[in-house]
């Protein structure tokens, strides 16, 4: 089975770096033309968070683990979107809550983009969704890099 990240089993010793937060859009699985979204804190070299199980805990990765995730899942980065989070402590609390609970994937609702958006918006950041359903490729028309 391809690598999806690690479960966070304890609270972090320090806050994640929400001063450099990104929504990272990667290519989707073969049956998914809408892509997949992860939250990044700290920019390139930072931490990545995602949900990928139908029912399961969201996962965390450092940069080396993220590169392994990309390789083993045959994914590439489509774009990164910088997101401004005015209240990082609120996003931190939401992230910790999300990581500690099982997530039920709902295809075009309650999906990977929904998770990232919940954490970003908890800290006063922008809504990422464009349109009725959260579909990562629709969240941006940019092609940015780090």
N, C-alpha and C positions, 0 to 999 in steps of 0.2 A: 504494500500500500504506500502511496506517495506521502511525503512529509507534509503535515498541515500546521505544525507549531506545537508549542508546549502549553499545558494547562498551568495557570498561575495558582499555586497551592497555599501561598501566604501573602500577606500584605507587603507591598514594596517598602524598602527602608527609606526611600526618598520619593518625592513626586516625580512623575514623568515630565519631560520637557515640553509643555504645551506652548511655550513661546515660539517654537518652530513646529507647528502641527500641519499635517498634510492628509488629504484624502488621496489614496494611491489607487488608481484604476489599472487593473491588469486584465489580460485576455481571459475569457471565460473557458469553461470546459467545452468539449466538442459540440454538445447540444445547447450551449448557452451563448447566443450572439450578443448578449447585453453586457458581458464582462463581469468582473468581480471587483469589489472595493474593500480596501483595508484602511485602517487608521494608522498613521505614522506620527510618533512624537519624537522630536529631536532631529528631524531631517535625516538625510543619508547617514547611516551609521547609528541611527536611533533605534527605537523599538517599534514593532509592527503588531497590530491587533486585528483579528479577523474571526468571523464565524463561517464555518463551512459544513458542519454536520447538520443533518436533517433535524435531529434533536441531540444537543450536546453543548458542552461549555465552549465559549469562545476561546481562542488560542492567542498566545503571545510569541513573538520571535525577535531575536536580535538581528543585526545585519547579516551575519554569516548564515543564520538559520533561514532568513528571508531569501537569500541567494539560493540556498538548498531547496526551499519551497518552489521558487521559480523554475529551477532545473528539473526537479522530480515531477512537477506538474505540467511541464512543457508550457510555461506561461512567460509572457513578456510584459513589461510595463508599457501601458498605453499613454498614460499621462499622470502627473501629480498636480494636485491643486492645493495651494497654500490656503489655510483657513485661519482667520484671526479669532482667537478665543480670549475675550476680555476677562473672564473669571476662571482661570485654570483650576483653582481648587474645586470648583463645582464640576468641571469635566473630570477631574481626577476621581471624585467621589462616585460619579456616574460610571466611569470606567471600571472601578473596583466592584461596584454592584453588578454590572453586566458580566464581568469575568467570573463572578462567584455563583452565577445562576445558569441553569440550563436554558438554552435558546432553542425555540422551535421555529425552524425555517418554514416560511410560507410562500416560496417561489417569488412572485412579483410583489408580495407584501411581507413585512417582517423578515427582510433578507439582509444581506451583507451591507448594503447602503443604508438601510434603516438603522442598523447597529451603529455605524459610524456617525450618522446624522444625530441620533439620540445623544451621543457623547459630546459632539461638537455643540449642539444647541443647548445642552445642559449648562455649558460655560458661557452662554451668550453668543455663540458663533452662529454663522448663517445656515439657513436651510439649504441642503444640497440638492434635493429632489427638484426635478423639472418635469412637470406633468403630473398625472394622477398617480402613477406607480413609481416606486424607487427602482430605477434601472441604471446602473452605473455608467454605461456609455452615453446615456442621455443627460447625465449630470454636468457634462462639460463638452465644449467643442474645441477645447484647447489641446495643444500638444506640447506641454511643458516638460522640462526635465528639472533635476535638482538645481 
